[in-house]
Amino acid sequence: MAMPVWAAGNPESGVDSLRHFFKDVHSFSARFKQVVFDETQKPVQESSGTLWIERPNKFRWDYEKPYKQQIVADGQRLWVYDAGLQQATVRDLTGGLSDTPAMLLAGKGRLEDNFTIQPLEAQGGIEWVQLKPRRKDGGYDDIRIGFAQGKLRAIEMVDGFGHATRVTLESPRENARIEPARFSFKPPEGVDVVGE
């Protein structure tokens, strides 16, 4: 995704914020808005909800609009529940998800092992950092993470087909206690479970 670039601030401070996030932030929650763009940069899907992350490898994305969906990782398994379809899919968490945004944010380890990191110029009060996956099988060619005043505020990803996803975050909270039950999922009665 082409992003306008204009000078503002020190681009290295975005890298410092990224390192702080991965070294010192053990839990994170925020409201989110997600917009998916096609290869012509036309918005094709918008959604919103709340996310919670706890390292290592636990996260929950509750999509509230336009459809109710939950994506829950308990550290070992990944559940995707679609309330409208009354269907839940479950799979092993390690099954090729290491370069996805959710696992990137919830993962543990050295970013430099999986990504090349490049500071970008700040824009609109956001300090951007570009992450290029070292492996080409992760699903995304380009990931950009944005920080405002040291807090995670945005994630942008572009896949190999030129489709982009932008997630903007509101009311971020770092290192607040998250109830362990937030990261467990039990399919509601009558729901079809696929993959178990």
Beta strands, then each sheet from edge to edge (+ up, - down):
strand 1: 27-37
strand 2: 43-54
strand 3: 58-65
strand 4: 69-74
strand 5: 77-82
strand 6: 87-92
strand 7: 115-119
strand 8: 127-133
strand 9: 142-148
strand 10: 151-158
strand 11: 164-174
strand 12: 192-194
sheet 1: 7+ 8- 9+ 10- 11+ 1- 2+ 3- 4+ 5- 6+ 12+
end
